Amino acid sequence: MLAQWKGLGYVDLAFELLSLFIDTSSILASELRQLLQTAYADFTHDEIIPLHPLKSQQETYIMELFHGPTLSFKDVGLAFLVNLFQFFLERRQERRTIIVATTGDTGPACAHFAAGKTSLEAWVLYPQGMISPEQERQMTTLTAGNVQPVGVSDCPDGGDDLDLVIARLFADKDFVQRHQLSSVNSINWGRVMMQTVHYFYGYLQLVDRVGEEINISVPSGAFGNLCAGAIARKMGLPVRYFVVANGHNACLHRIFSEGVFSKQPIHETVASAIDILLPYNFWRYLHFATNGQQPTDIRRWMQEVKTGGSTKFDATTHDAFAKGFLSCSTADEEILQLINEIYRREHYLLDPHGAVALAAANAQREKLGDLKLLCLATAHPAKFPKVIQRAIGAEALPAAARHPSIEAAKARMENGHHFSCAQLEELLRKAMEETASLR
């Protein structure tokens, strides 16, 4: 089947892959194709997701996942998923409230694709001061009345604090029912399903012969993107190694290298979108990696992390989930240096997260061998101008570090809610009740 798909464009490949998961009794083939065409119509590159070959590193390619409306890979999943929500809600004549937490990229994408949707109300939570001003303004300058940005101050654990509040809201069944609460974070299977597509697309664009193995390096925080990659490999995608690329917050590196899931104090890094302490999608992956045979153990490990902050996996389980993975934690200075080196050598500008992926792969070159390497660049450099300026040492940002949509947002008025972390749940409930009463 892989050979039959080689040469397909992104939308056509997405149609073939999603048709494996979506029954035509739920969505007709013509409807699915139309949903996909609509979802990706606003992407600015003809290929949707182009590959850029590096000149200075042999058989190394950057997968540019940032050509969507909000300039990050979250557009790839949410362009489809939010439109899918609207499709079913219109069919059922229903309405939903979606609530998401973001460390920088999910929020803008969710807000953009939800804006103006008649069947959706979107609440988008972000830790103030822990994402770039450019990312914040992508949310707060929207004028859609159905999108509610919520800046949260004094978050000791960053975005993880917001996830805890959202979890408590979802545990309140009456509240969920009253507000018809749902989510488009990567806890939603539809988002992970959609993200399997870019792994197949990148592979088929890269290889000369279907069946040859490649390696893929992924900047990793909550493990949603890598969970999709692991599922793609389980479906038959020939990937020898996935490189789990962490910044200084090495939560996933500890899991894969030591077999320890532990919560450590958060560090604000230049790759802020992956500043995650508790990679919740790892549990979903662990279920697949153990073939669903250890639900009791997984519940116990999750509880140990919740109550004690850490758990250690037994050797058999560690071997099962770590097979086919390498991991690395990269310090800020290494990230900045690599951005500088690639820019000076090739006049190509990596964002800090793409640099994390490349740095981790470089650290594992000996184990990766000479197979073709795909590094995922998950955001446009324009979302992180201060980091880019620090990296390349230029007084004026180069054109590659600017984008018209980011520049336009600087001139717009901001709106939204501002709550402290300590009062977030109480004030968020109140705000949601008040907003619902006005609908």
C-alpha positions, 0 to 999 in steps of 0.5 A: 500500500505504501508504494501505491501512495508514493507521489500523492499530494498531502491532501490525497495522502491524508484522505487515504490514511484517514479513510482507514480510521473513518467509516463511510457511515460516519463521513462519506468519502466525498465529505471527507475529501471536502473537509480536507481540501477546506482545512488546508486551503489556507496553507501558504506552501503548495506542498503543505509540508515541504522538505528542505535539504541541509547542504552542510549535513549529509542526507539531513532534511528539515520537514517544515511544518509551519506553513499554516495560518498560525505558523506551527505544526499545530495547524496541521492537526487542528485545521482538520480537527476543528473543522471536523467538530463543526461538521458533526455539530452542524449535522446534529444541531449541537454546540460545544465548548472546547477548552485547551491549555497551550505552551505557545502553539496549540492555543493560537491554532485552536483560536484561529480555526475556532474563530467564527465557528457557530457551533463552538466556544473556545477557551484558550489558556496560556501561562503569561510570560512563558510564551513569546509575545508573538504567540500571545498576540496571535490569540489576544488580537482575534476579534471573534466573539466565540474565542476567549483567551485566558492569560494565567499569571504566576504558574510555577509549573508552566502549562502543566498547571493549566492542564491540572485545572482542565483535568478537574473541570473534566472530572466535574460531570455536571459542569461538563454536561452543562457546558458540553465541554470537549477538547482539541488538545492531543488528548483528543484522538482525532488530533493524533490520528491526523498527525500520523499523516505528516510522518507518512508524507515526509517518508514518501517524499524522502525515500528513493525506494519504498521500504528503505528505512529512515530516522526521524528526530522530533522536538518533544514536550507532551509526546503527542506528535511523537505518539502519532509517529509511533503509531505510524511506525506500528502501521508499517512506516519503515522508521529505524529510530525516532529521536526524542529531542528534549530541551533542558526540561528532560522529562522524556529523556529521563523516561527513555534513557533511564526508565524514570517518569519524574516531575522536576522543577521547570526551566524556562528555555529558548524552546518554550513550546516543549517546556513540559514537565508531565508528558501525558501522551506518553501513557497512551503510547505506553498502552500501545507499546505494551499491546494493551496488556498492562492497564493495571500497571499503567494506572498504578504508575500514573498514580505514583506520579500523581501522588509522589512525583515519580515512578520507575518502570521495570526493565521489561516494560522499559525495553518494550517502550524504548525499542526503536527510540533514542533520546537527548536533552539539549541545553539552550546554548547548544540550541543557539549555537546550532541556529547560528551555525546553520544560518551562517553556513547555509543562510537557512534559519531554524526555529529553536524547536527545529534546532532541538531536533537537529541537535539531538540527532547530531548527538546520536549520529553514531547510532543513527548511522548513514540512513536519511534523517528527517528533522521536524521543524515545528514552528516558524522562526518569526514566532521567536524573534528574541531567541533568533536575535540572540542566536545570530547576533544581528541588530536587525532581524533577517527576512526569514525571521519575520512574517506578515501575519506576525507584523500585522498583529502588532498593530491590533488591540488585545483582548482576553481574560487575565487570572492568577494561577491560584484563583484560576479554577474559581474565576474560570468557572465563573467566567464560563458561566457568565459567558454561557448565560449571554449566548 
